[in-house]
Amino acid sequence: MVTLKEIARECNVSPTTISNILNDKPKAGEETKQRVLEAIDRMGYRPNYIAQGLRNQKTKTIGIIAEDIVQFTTPEIVEGIMGCCEKEGYRIIVKNLRLYVRWNDSWFHNEESYHSILDPTMKELESIRVDGIIYIAGHARIINCFPEGFKTPAVMAYAFAGNPQIPSVVIDDKQSAYEMVKYLISKGHKKIGVIGGKENNIHTQQRLLGYQKALFEGQILYDPSLIRYAKWDKESAYLEAGELLKKEITAVFCMADRMAGGVYQALDEKGLRAGADIAVAGFDNQDIAEYFVPGLTTMALPLKEIGYRSADILLRQMEGQTAQEEAGGHFSVPCTFIERKSVNTI
């Protein structure tokens, strides 16, 4: 491996001059700088960032812990984090816990299994002295991964940190659902069914609150019998859609686009069409949404924004600054309304 001293001898300058040029300090002439950069390129010098970090007490490296990169939400959050960090000169190390691939959803309440994967990852990031850590959850819940007194600056993305000292950046589920249901009401719909995810899920609970708020403002009586819970998939939503159609609803608000696919199937089997006979609205704006026939009106998740904001909060935290959190001790990022052809006016 080529060293700074070898580059210095090649260019007939001191190692300090080489270091100043690599760190972009304006202490060398332009001619010397160009000669050094050409030598670095020709000789294949690669800086040892970890060694630099040990000397400077800062590695300019951010660790990302992802519960599972197969979750459709995770890649865009990572992209947002990288966009912010690279702009500020920070490198990224991504550690994928692969929790869903290993155990599907059976690990949610198995602390022993969870920590058997998480704890070695935390120790590895601490051993290479990352300057900060961002934990990316697969879905919103309260996660106790950062203990009290955790010394490395950290941020929780897409979920709520159990440690109140750790900032959390999440979707504004309640407001986004409220805006969607308000839109349905503006189209004349008053008997609006809901297909939610699992009943104890935070996304489901918050989106249901948004639904109730829109009904209240529209002076529409809340009917609990119009709320059905599924498993965030097409198959279970298809079964619940059949039950809702017995209630003579005029619209269905699906808390995930995949579940809207089950509603489309149930309508088709009864000779009905979304956007003509029954209004259908989704949530997530996954790729499938625009390929439904008709295209699905939905809410786009602010995944890149969550990633970018998480990184921005972390970097400011590392510099000793604090960001003003919202009521409830976290940061909420709104979704974006996407209008297509699946909601008709009555």
FENBELDA-V947567 format. One record per pair of residues at least 6 apart in sequence whose C-alpha atoms are under 6 Angstrom apart, sorted by sequence separation. I is the first residue (numbers start at 1). J is the second residue. D is the distance in Angstrom with one decimal. If there is no record, write none. Layout:
BEGIN
I_J_D / I_J_D
END
This chain:
BEGIN
8_14_5.5 / 53_59_3.9 / 230_236_5.3 / 254_260_5.7 / 274_280_6.0 / 290_296_6.0 / 325_331_5.8 / 8_15_5.3 / 197_204_5.6 / 230_237_5.5 / 289_296_5.1 / 160_168_5.4 / 196_204_5.7 / 5_15_5.6 / 4_15_5.9 / 155_166_5.7 / 157_168_5.9 / 158_169_5.9 / 159_170_5.9 / 155_167_5.2 / 156_168_4.6 / 157_169_5.0 / 158_170_4.6 / 155_168_5.9 / 285_298_5.8 / 285_299_5.8 / 283_298_4.8 / 284_299_5.5 / 285_300_4.6 / 281_297_5.2 / 282_298_4.4 / 283_299_4.8 / 284_300_5.0 / 281_298_5.6 / 284_301_5.3 / 140_158_5.8 / 141_159_5.3 / 142_160_4.7 / 143_161_5.2 / 144_162_4.8 / 140_159_4.2 / 141_160_5.9 / 142_161_5.7 / 143_162_5.3 / 132_152_5.8 / 134_154_5.6 / 142_162_5.5 / 132_153_4.8 / 133_154_4.7 / 134_155_4.9 / 135_156_5.0 / 136_157_4.9 / 137_158_5.5 / 132_154_5.6 / 134_156_5.9 / 135_157_5.9 / 137_159_5.8 / 237_259_5.1 / 241_263_5.5 / 234_258_5.4 / 238_262_4.0 / 233_258_5.6 / 234_259_4.5 / 237_262_5.1 / 238_263_5.4 / 257_282_4.9 / 233_259_5.2 / 256_282_5.5 / 257_283_5.4 / 234_261_5.6 / 251_278_5.3 / 254_281_5.9 / 255_282_5.9 / 256_283_4.6 / 68_96_5.7 / 234_262_4.4 / 238_266_5.8 / 250_278_5.2 / 251_279_4.3 / 252_280_4.9 / 253_281_4.9 / 254_282_4.7 / 255_283_5.2 / 256_284_5.9 / 61_90_5.4 / 63_92_6.0 / 68_97_5.8 / 251_280_5.7 / 60_90_4.9 / 61_91_4.7 / 62_92_5.0 / 63_93_4.9 / 64_94_4.7 / 65_95_4.9 / 66_96_5.0 / 67_97_5.0 / 68_98_4.5 / 177_207_5.1 / 181_211_5.9 / 61_92_5.7 / 67_98_5.9 / 68_99_5.8 / 198_229_5.9 / 67_99_5.7 / 174_206_4.8 / 178_210_4.0 / 182_214_5.4 / 197_229_5.5 / 198_230_5.9 / 173_206_5.6 / 174_207_4.7 / 177_210_5.0 / 178_211_5.3 / 193_226_4.8 / 194_227_4.9 / 195_228_4.9 / 196_229_4.8 / 197_230_5.0 / 198_231_5.6 / 302_335_5.5 / 173_207_5.3 / 177_211_6.0 / 195_229_5.6 / 196_230_6.0 / 197_231_5.3 / 301_335_5.1 / 174_209_5.9 / 175_210_5.8 / 197_232_5.0 / 300_335_5.5 / 174_210_4.4 / 178_214_5.4 / 299_335_5.9 / 300_336_5.0 / 299_336_5.4 / 299_337_4.7 / 299_338_5.7 / 298_338_5.3 / 297_338_5.7 / 297_339_4.6 / 2_45_5.3 / 297_340_4.6 / 296_340_5.6 / 295_340_5.3 / 297_342_5.8 / 295_341_5.5 / 296_342_5.2 / 294_341_5.5 / 294_342_5.6 / 192_249_5.9 / 191_249_5.1 / 194_252_5.5 / 191_250_5.8 / 192_251_4.8 / 193_252_4.6 / 194_253_4.8 / 195_254_4.9 / 196_255_5.1 / 192_252_5.5 / 194_254_5.9 / 140_202_5.9 / 280_342_5.5 / 279_342_5.8 / 280_343_5.8 / 279_343_4.3 / 279_344_5.6 / 275_341_6.0 / 275_342_3.9 / 62_130_5.5 / 274_342_5.4 / 275_343_4.5 / 276_344_5.7 / 61_130_5.1 / 62_131_5.8 / 64_133_5.7 / 275_344_4.7 / 61_131_5.7 / 62_132_5.1 / 63_133_4.7 / 64_134_4.9 / 65_135_4.7 / 66_136_4.7 / 67_137_5.6 / 62_133_5.8 / 64_135_5.9 / 67_138_5.9 / 187_345_4.7 / 188_346_5.2 / 176_335_5.8 / 172_332_4.9 / 171_332_5.4 / 172_333_5.3 / 168_330_4.9 / 169_331_4.7 / 170_332_5.0 / 171_333_5.0 / 172_334_5.0 / 169_332_6.0 / 80_304_4.2 / 84_308_5.5 / 77_303_5.0 / 81_307_4.5 / 76_303_5.6 / 77_304_4.9 / 80_307_4.3 / 81_308_4.7 / 76_304_5.2 / 80_308_4.3 / 77_307_4.3 / 81_311_5.3
END
